[in-house]
Amino acid sequence: MDIIEKLEKHRLENKIPQQEVAIKLGVAFSTVNRWLNRKSKPTRFKVITLKS
């Protein structure tokens, strides 16, 4: 399971909207949406942020 799959699983299990994830990570809603729809990948810096 990659980091995006883990993020989506956590988000759905905890009923966290994509907008809230975006705010907590300091990115735009559209960025989170593109990650979850596999249109783009997070930068290495954001991957580190996601893992912590």
mmJSON file of the N, C-alpha and C atoms, coordinates in Angstrom:
{"data_MODEL":{"atom_site":{
"group_PDB":["ATOM","ATOM","ATOM","ATOM","ATOM","ATOM","ATOM","ATOM","ATOM","ATOM","ATOM","ATOM","ATOM","ATOM","ATOM","ATOM","ATOM","ATOM","ATOM","ATOM","ATOM","ATOM","ATOM","ATOM","ATOM","ATOM","ATOM","ATOM","ATOM","ATOM","ATOM","ATOM","ATOM","ATOM","ATOM","ATOM","ATOM","ATOM","ATOM","ATOM","ATOM","ATOM","ATOM","ATOM","ATOM","ATOM","ATOM","ATOM","ATOM","ATOM","ATOM","ATOM","ATOM","ATOM","ATOM","ATOM","ATOM","ATOM","ATOM","ATOM","ATOM","ATOM","ATOM","ATOM","ATOM","ATOM","ATOM","ATOM","ATOM","ATOM","ATOM","ATOM","ATOM","ATOM","ATOM","ATOM","ATOM","ATOM","ATOM","ATOM","ATOM","ATOM","ATOM","ATOM","ATOM","ATOM","ATOM","ATOM","ATOM","ATOM","ATOM","ATOM","ATOM","ATOM","ATOM","ATOM","ATOM","ATOM","ATOM","ATOM","ATOM","ATOM","ATOM","ATOM","ATOM","ATOM","ATOM","ATOM","ATOM","ATOM","ATOM","ATOM","ATOM","ATOM","ATOM","ATOM","ATOM","ATOM","ATOM","ATOM","ATOM","ATOM","ATOM","ATOM","ATOM","ATOM","ATOM","ATOM","ATOM","ATOM","ATOM","ATOM","ATOM","ATOM","ATOM","ATOM","ATOM","ATOM","ATOM","ATOM","ATOM","ATOM","ATOM","ATOM","ATOM","ATOM","ATOM","ATOM","ATOM","ATOM","ATOM","ATOM","ATOM","ATOM","ATOM","ATOM"],
"id":[1,2,3,4,5,6,7,8,9,10,11,12,13,14,15,16,17,18,19,20,21,22,23,24,25,26,27,28,29,30,31,32,33,34,35,36,37,38,39,40,41,42,43,44,45,46,47,48,49,50,51,52,53,54,55,56,57,58,59,60,61,62,63,64,65,66,67,68,69,70,71,72,73,74,75,76,77,78,79,80,81,82,83,84,85,86,87,88,89,90,91,92,93,94,95,96,97,98,99,100,101,102,103,104,105,106,107,108,109,110,111,112,113,114,115,116,117,118,119,120,121,122,123,124,125,126,127,128,129,130,131,132,133,134,135,136,137,138,139,140,141,142,143,144,145,146,147,148,149,150,151,152,153,154,155,156],
"type_symbol":["N","C","C","N","C","C","N","C","C","N","C","C","N","C","C","N","C","C","N","C","C","N","C","C","N","C","C","N","C","C","N","C","C","N","C","C","N","C","C","N","C","C","N","C","C","N","C","C","N","C","C","N","C","C","N","C","C","N","C","C","N","C","C","N","C","C","N","C","C","N","C","C","N","C","C","N","C","C","N","C","C","N","C","C","N","C","C","N","C","C","N","C","C","N","C","C","N","C","C","N","C","C","N","C","C","N","C","C","N","C","C","N","C","C","N","C","C","N","C","C","N","C","C","N","C","C","N","C","C","N","C","C","N","C","C","N","C","C","N","C","C","N","C","C","N","C","C","N","C","C","N","C","C","N","C","C"],
"label_atom_id":["N","CA","C","N","CA","C","N","CA","C","N","CA","C","N","CA","C","N","CA","C","N","CA","C","N","CA","C","N","CA","C","N","CA","C","N","CA","C","N","CA","C","N","CA","C","N","CA","C","N","CA","C","N","CA","C","N","CA","C","N","CA","C","N","CA","C","N","CA","C","N","CA","C","N","CA","C","N","CA","C","N","CA","C","N","CA","C","N","CA","C","N","CA","C","N","CA","C","N","CA","C","N","CA","C","N","CA","C","N","CA","C","N","CA","C","N","CA","C","N","CA","C","N","CA","C","N","CA","C","N","CA","C","N","CA","C","N","CA","C","N","CA","C","N","CA","C","N","CA","C","N","CA","C","N","CA","C","N","CA","C","N","CA","C","N","CA","C","N","CA","C","N","CA","C","N","CA","C","N","CA","C"],
"label_alt_id":[null,null,null,null,null,null,null,null,null,null,null,null,null,null,null,null,null,null,null,null,null,null,null,null,null,null,null,null,null,null,null,null,null,null,null,null,null,null,null,null,null,null,null,null,null,null,null,null,null,null,null,null,null,null,null,null,null,null,null,null,null,null,null,null,null,null,null,null,null,null,null,null,null,null,null,null,null,null,null,null,null,null,null,null,null,null,null,null,null,null,null,null,null,null,null,null,null,null,null,null,null,null,null,null,null,null,null,null,null,null,null,null,null,null,null,null,null,null,null,null,null,null,null,null,null,null,null,null,null,null,null,null,null,null,null,null,null,null,null,null,null,null,null,null,null,null,null,null,null,null,null,null,null,null,null,null],
"label_comp_id":["MET","MET","MET","ASP","ASP","ASP","ILE","ILE","ILE","ILE","ILE","ILE","GLU","GLU","GLU","LYS","LYS","LYS","LEU","LEU","LEU","GLU","GLU","GLU","LYS","LYS","LYS","HIS","HIS","HIS","ARG","ARG","ARG","LEU","LEU","LEU","GLU","GLU","GLU","ASN","ASN","ASN","LYS","LYS","LYS","ILE","ILE","ILE","PRO","PRO","PRO","GLN","GLN","GLN","GLN","GLN","GLN","GLU","GLU","GLU","VAL","VAL","VAL","ALA","ALA","ALA","ILE","ILE","ILE","LYS","LYS","LYS","LEU","LEU","LEU","GLY","GLY","GLY","VAL","VAL","VAL","ALA","ALA","ALA","PHE","PHE","PHE","SER","SER","SER","THR","THR","THR","VAL","VAL","VAL","ASN","ASN","ASN","ARG","ARG","ARG","TRP","TRP","TRP","LEU","LEU","LEU","ASN","ASN","ASN","ARG","ARG","ARG","LYS","LYS","LYS","SER","SER","SER","LYS","LYS","LYS","PRO","PRO","PRO","THR","THR","THR","ARG","ARG","ARG","PHE","PHE","PHE","LYS","LYS","LYS","VAL","VAL","VAL","ILE","ILE","ILE","THR","THR","THR","LEU","LEU","LEU","LYS","LYS","LYS","SER","SER","SER"],
"label_asym_id":["A","A","A","A","A","A","A","A","A","A","A","A","A","A","A","A","A","A","A","A","A","A","A","A","A","A","A","A","A","A","A","A","A","A","A","A","A","A","A","A","A","A","A","A","A","A","A","A","A","A","A","A","A","A","A","A","A","A","A","A","A","A","A","A","A","A","A","A","A","A","A","A","A","A","A","A","A","A","A","A","A","A","A","A","A","A","A","A","A","A","A","A","A","A","A","A","A","A","A","A","A","A","A","A","A","A","A","A","A","A","A","A","A","A","A","A","A","A","A","A","A","A","A","A","A","A","A","A","A","A","A","A","A","A","A","A","A","A","A","A","A","A","A","A","A","A","A","A","A","A","A","A","A","A","A","A"],
"label_entity_id":["1","1","1","1","1","1","1","1","1","1","1","1","1","1","1","1","1","1","1","1","1","1","1","1","1","1","1","1","1","1","1","1","1","1","1","1","1","1","1","1","1","1","1","1","1","1","1","1","1","1","1","1","1","1","1","1","1","1","1","1","1","1","1","1","1","1","1","1","1","1","1","1","1","1","1","1","1","1","1","1","1","1","1","1","1","1","1","1","1","1","1","1","1","1","1","1","1","1","1","1","1","1","1","1","1","1","1","1","1","1","1","1","1","1","1","1","1","1","1","1","1","1","1","1","1","1","1","1","1","1","1","1","1","1","1","1","1","1","1","1","1","1","1","1","1","1","1","1","1","1","1","1","1","1","1","1"],
"label_seq_id":[1,1,1,2,2,2,3,3,3,4,4,4,5,5,5,6,6,6,7,7,7,8,8,8,9,9,9,10,10,10,11,11,11,12,12,12,13,13,13,14,14,14,15,15,15,16,16,16,17,17,17,18,18,18,19,19,19,20,20,20,21,21,21,22,22,22,23,23,23,24,24,24,25,25,25,26,26,26,27,27,27,28,28,28,29,29,29,30,30,30,31,31,31,32,32,32,33,33,33,34,34,34,35,35,35,36,36,36,37,37,37,38,38,38,39,39,39,40,40,40,41,41,41,42,42,42,43,43,43,44,44,44,45,45,45,46,46,46,47,47,47,48,48,48,49,49,49,50,50,50,51,51,51,52,52,52],
"pdbx_PDB_ins_code":[null,null,null,null,null,null,null,null,null,null,null,null,null,null,null,null,null,null,null,null,null,null,null,null,null,null,null,null,null,null,null,null,null,null,null,null,null,null,null,null,null,null,null,null,null,null,null,null,null,null,null,null,null,null,null,null,null,null,null,null,null,null,null,null,null,null,null,null,null,null,null,null,null,null,null,null,null,null,null,null,null,null,null,null,null,null,null,null,null,null,null,null,null,null,null,null,null,null,null,null,null,null,null,null,null,null,null,null,null,null,null,null,null,null,null,null,null,null,null,null,null,null,null,null,null,null,null,null,null,null,null,null,null,null,null,null,null,null,null,null,null,null,null,null,null,null,null,null,null,null,null,null,null,null,null,null],
"Cartn_x":[0.854,0.0,0.895,0.691,1.516,0.926,1.627,1.26,-0.099,-0.424,-1.711,-2.849,-2.654,-3.678,-3.906,-2.825,-2.944,-3.676,-3.355,-4.022,-5.517,-5.875,-7.285,-8.013,-7.386,-7.993,-8.246,-7.233,-7.366,-8.459,-8.468,-9.45,-10.871,-11.094,-12.43,-12.864,-11.948,-12.282,-12.659,-12.018,-12.265,-13.205,-13.766,-14.736,-14.203,-12.949,-12.3,-12.45,-13.027,-13.164,-11.81,-11.736,-10.495,-10.045,-10.99,-10.643,-9.879,-10.298,-9.614,-8.211,-8.068,-6.742,-5.835,-6.367,-5.587,-5.125,-6.005,-5.652,-4.554,-4.709,-3.724,-2.354,-2.345,-1.076,-0.52,-1.304,-0.836,-0.794,-1.74,-1.838,-3.268,-3.484,-4.817,-5.674,-6.977,-7.911,-7.674,-7.451,-7.254,-6.018,-5.01,-3.802,-4.124,-4.823,-5.21,-6.089,-7.008,-7.89,-7.099,-6.107,-5.273,-4.476,-3.977,-3.262,-4.18,-5.365,-6.284,-6.829,-6.877,-7.331,-6.178,-4.976,-3.766,-3.407,-3.779,-3.404,-2.016,-1.581,-0.24,0.215,1.474,2.054,2.568,2.551,3.12,4.643,5.187,6.638,7.251,8.537,9.219,9.008,9.016,8.814,7.426,6.412,5.055,4.913,5.62,5.588,6.135,7.222,7.798,6.8,6.122,5.104,3.964,3.55,2.462,2.841,4.101,4.543,4.68,4.858,5.054,3.766],
"Cartn_y":[-1.176,0.0,1.233,2.109,3.317,4.421,5.524,6.611,7.219,7.304,7.878,6.941,5.65,4.684,4.759,4.905,5.026,6.303,7.395,8.673,8.554,7.975,7.832,6.918,5.828,4.916,5.632,6.346,7.095,8.147,8.857,9.917,9.362,8.248,7.659,7.048,6.365,5.755,6.801,7.964,9.025,10.103,9.88,10.811,12.236,12.356,13.657,14.117,15.292,15.765,16.127,16.057,16.393,17.813,18.728,20.118,20.2,19.436,19.434,18.848,17.794,17.208,18.252,18.96,19.989,21.073,21.529,22.576,22.09,20.871,20.33,20.14,19.83,19.617,20.895,21.958,23.218,23.226,22.506,22.484,22.814,23.033,23.331,22.061,22.254,21.132,20.403,21.152,20.534,19.64,19.984,19.165,17.816,17.836,16.585,15.761,16.413,15.722,15.052,15.731,15.138,13.952,14.046,12.908,11.7,11.91,10.803,10.215,11.007,10.518,10.083,10.045,9.575,10.406,11.691,12.588,13.18,13.209,13.696,12.989,13.208,12.604,13.715,13.48,14.48,14.552,15.734,15.895,15.091,14.883,14.151,14.822,16.152,16.888,16.59,16.585,16.302,14.845,13.936,12.534,12.41,13.116,13.104,13.675,14.758,15.365,14.386,13.673,12.701,11.562,11.149,10.026,10.382,11.667,12.043,12.372],
"Cartn_z":[0.0,0.0,0.0,-0.983,-1.038,-0.154,-0.071,0.84,0.497,-0.778,-1.176,-0.799,-0.976,-0.56,0.949,1.703,3.159,3.54,2.857,3.12,2.85,1.727,1.367,2.355,2.745,3.719,5.044,5.53,6.791,6.674,5.555,5.327,5.34,4.662,4.592,5.917,6.588,7.881,8.921,8.84,9.82,9.312,8.119,7.511,7.449,6.984,6.846,5.397,5.16,3.781,3.168,1.859,1.154,1.486,1.656,1.972,3.291,4.278,5.575,5.459,4.681,4.438,3.803,2.821,2.129,3.094,3.948,4.914,5.856,6.371,7.312,6.669,5.361,4.663,4.039,4.051,3.493,1.976,1.372,-0.092,-0.48,-1.768,-2.271,-2.319,-2.22,-2.355,-3.667,-4.733,-6.051,-6.066,-5.293,-5.209,-4.575,-3.465,-2.798,-3.733,-4.419,-5.35,-6.463,-6.997,-8.057,-7.528,-6.297,-5.705,-5.603,-5.056,-4.809,-6.103,-7.155,-8.464,-9.351,-8.767,-9.471,-10.701,-10.67,-11.765,-11.545,-10.28,-9.945,-8.67,-8.332,-7.133,-6.223,-4.917,-4.005,-4.167,-3.901,-3.939,-2.796,-2.862,-1.785,-0.435,-0.431,0.808,1.389,0.558,1.027,1.453,0.783,1.209,2.61,2.893,4.244,5.236,4.859,5.705,5.965,4.94,5.07,6.0,5.964,6.781,8.249,8.552,9.955,10.658],
"occupancy":[1.0,1.0,1.0,1.0,1.0,1.0,1.0,1.0,1.0,1.0,1.0,1.0,1.0,1.0,1.0,1.0,1.0,1.0,1.0,1.0,1.0,1.0,1.0,1.0,1.0,1.0,1.0,1.0,1.0,1.0,1.0,1.0,1.0,1.0,1.0,1.0,1.0,1.0,1.0,1.0,1.0,1.0,1.0,1.0,1.0,1.0,1.0,1.0,1.0,1.0,1.0,1.0,1.0,1.0,1.0,1.0,1.0,1.0,1.0,1.0,1.0,1.0,1.0,1.0,1.0,1.0,1.0,1.0,1.0,1.0,1.0,1.0,1.0,1.0,1.0,1.0,1.0,1.0,1.0,1.0,1.0,1.0,1.0,1.0,1.0,1.0,1.0,1.0,1.0,1.0,1.0,1.0,1.0,1.0,1.0,1.0,1.0,1.0,1.0,1.0,1.0,1.0,1.0,1.0,1.0,1.0,1.0,1.0,1.0,1.0,1.0,1.0,1.0,1.0,1.0,1.0,1.0,1.0,1.0,1.0,1.0,1.0,1.0,1.0,1.0,1.0,1.0,1.0,1.0,1.0,1.0,1.0,1.0,1.0,1.0,1.0,1.0,1.0,1.0,1.0,1.0,1.0,1.0,1.0,1.0,1.0,1.0,1.0,1.0,1.0,1.0,1.0,1.0,1.0,1.0,1.0],
"B_iso_or_equiv":[0.0,0.0,0.0,0.0,0.0,0.0,0.0,0.0,0.0,0.0,0.0,0.0,0.0,0.0,0.0,0.0,0.0,0.0,0.0,0.0,0.0,0.0,0.0,0.0,0.0,0.0,0.0,0.0,0.0,0.0,0.0,0.0,0.0,0.0,0.0,0.0,0.0,0.0,0.0,0.0,0.0,0.0,0.0,0.0,0.0,0.0,0.0,0.0,0.0,0.0,0.0,0.0,0.0,0.0,0.0,0.0,0.0,0.0,0.0,0.0,0.0,0.0,0.0,0.0,0.0,0.0,0.0,0.0,0.0,0.0,0.0,0.0,0.0,0.0,0.0,0.0,0.0,0.0,0.0,0.0,0.0,0.0,0.0,0.0,0.0,0.0,0.0,0.0,0.0,0.0,0.0,0.0,0.0,0.0,0.0,0.0,0.0,0.0,0.0,0.0,0.0,0.0,0.0,0.0,0.0,0.0,0.0,0.0,0.0,0.0,0.0,0.0,0.0,0.0,0.0,0.0,0.0,0.0,0.0,0.0,0.0,0.0,0.0,0.0,0.0,0.0,0.0,0.0,0.0,0.0,0.0,0.0,0.0,0.0,0.0,0.0,0.0,0.0,0.0,0.0,0.0,0.0,0.0,0.0,0.0,0.0,0.0,0.0,0.0,0.0,0.0,0.0,0.0,0.0,0.0,0.0],
"pdbx_formal_charge":[null,null,null,null,null,null,null,null,null,null,null,null,null,null,null,null,null,null,null,null,null,null,null,null,null,null,null,null,null,null,null,null,null,null,null,null,null,null,null,null,null,null,null,null,null,null,null,null,null,null,null,null,null,null,null,null,null,null,null,null,null,null,null,null,null,null,null,null,null,null,null,null,null,null,null,null,null,null,null,null,null,null,null,null,null,null,null,null,null,null,null,null,null,null,null,null,null,null,null,null,null,null,null,null,null,null,null,null,null,null,null,null,null,null,null,null,null,null,null,null,null,null,null,null,null,null,null,null,null,null,null,null,null,null,null,null,null,null,null,null,null,null,null,null,null,null,null,null,null,null,null,null,null,null,null,null],
"auth_seq_id":[1,1,1,2,2,2,3,3,3,4,4,4,5,5,5,6,6,6,7,7,7,8,8,8,9,9,9,10,10,10,11,11,11,12,12,12,13,13,13,14,14,14,15,15,15,16,16,16,17,17,17,18,18,18,19,19,19,20,20,20,21,21,21,22,22,22,23,23,23,24,24,24,25,25,25,26,26,26,27,27,27,28,28,28,29,29,29,30,30,30,31,31,31,32,32,32,33,33,33,34,34,34,35,35,35,36,36,36,37,37,37,38,38,38,39,39,39,40,40,40,41,41,41,42,42,42,43,43,43,44,44,44,45,45,45,46,46,46,47,47,47,48,48,48,49,49,49,50,50,50,51,51,51,52,52,52],
"auth_comp_id":["MET","MET","MET","ASP","ASP","ASP","ILE","ILE","ILE","ILE","ILE","ILE","GLU","GLU","GLU","LYS","LYS","LYS","LEU","LEU","LEU","GLU","GLU","GLU","LYS","LYS","LYS","HIS","HIS","HIS","ARG","ARG","ARG","LEU","LEU","LEU","GLU","GLU","GLU","ASN","ASN","ASN","LYS","LYS","LYS","ILE","ILE","ILE","PRO","PRO","PRO","GLN","GLN","GLN","GLN","GLN","GLN","GLU","GLU","GLU","VAL","VAL","VAL","ALA","ALA","ALA","ILE","ILE","ILE","LYS","LYS","LYS","LEU","LEU","LEU","GLY","GLY","GLY","VAL","VAL","VAL","ALA","ALA","ALA","PHE","PHE","PHE","SER","SER","SER","THR","THR","THR","VAL","VAL","VAL","ASN","ASN","ASN","ARG","ARG","ARG","TRP","TRP","TRP","LEU","LEU","LEU","ASN","ASN","ASN","ARG","ARG","ARG","LYS","LYS","LYS","SER","SER","SER","LYS","LYS","LYS","PRO","PRO","PRO","THR","THR","THR","ARG","ARG","ARG","PHE","PHE","PHE","LYS","LYS","LYS","VAL","VAL","VAL","ILE","ILE","ILE","THR","THR","THR","LEU","LEU","LEU","LYS","LYS","LYS","SER","SER","SER"],
"auth_asym_id":["A","A","A","A","A","A","A","A","A","A","A","A","A","A","A","A","A","A","A","A","A","A","A","A","A","A","A","A","A","A","A","A","A","A","A","A","A","A","A","A","A","A","A","A","A","A","A","A","A","A","A","A","A","A","A","A","A","A","A","A","A","A","A","A","A","A","A","A","A","A","A","A","A","A","A","A","A","A","A","A","A","A","A","A","A","A","A","A","A","A","A","A","A","A","A","A","A","A","A","A","A","A","A","A","A","A","A","A","A","A","A","A","A","A","A","A","A","A","A","A","A","A","A","A","A","A","A","A","A","A","A","A","A","A","A","A","A","A","A","A","A","A","A","A","A","A","A","A","A","A","A","A","A","A","A","A"],
"auth_atom_id":["N","CA","C","N","CA","C","N","CA","C","N","CA","C","N","CA","C","N","CA","C","N","CA","C","N","CA","C","N","CA","C","N","CA","C","N","CA","C","N","CA","C","N","CA","C","N","CA","C","N","CA","C","N","CA","C","N","CA","C","N","CA","C","N","CA","C","N","CA","C","N","CA","C","N","CA","C","N","CA","C","N","CA","C","N","CA","C","N","CA","C","N","CA","C","N","CA","C","N","CA","C","N","CA","C","N","CA","C","N","CA","C","N","CA","C","N","CA","C","N","CA","C","N","CA","C","N","CA","C","N","CA","C","N","CA","C","N","CA","C","N","CA","C","N","CA","C","N","CA","C","N","CA","C","N","CA","C","N","CA","C","N","CA","C","N","CA","C","N","CA","C","N","CA","C","N","CA","C","N","CA","C"],
"pdbx_PDB_model_num":[1,1,1,1,1,1,1,1,1,1,1,1,1,1,1,1,1,1,1,1,1,1,1,1,1,1,1,1,1,1,1,1,1,1,1,1,1,1,1,1,1,1,1,1,1,1,1,1,1,1,1,1,1,1,1,1,1,1,1,1,1,1,1,1,1,1,1,1,1,1,1,1,1,1,1,1,1,1,1,1,1,1,1,1,1,1,1,1,1,1,1,1,1,1,1,1,1,1,1,1,1,1,1,1,1,1,1,1,1,1,1,1,1,1,1,1,1,1,1,1,1,1,1,1,1,1,1,1,1,1,1,1,1,1,1,1,1,1,1,1,1,1,1,1,1,1,1,1,1,1,1,1,1,1,1,1]
}}}
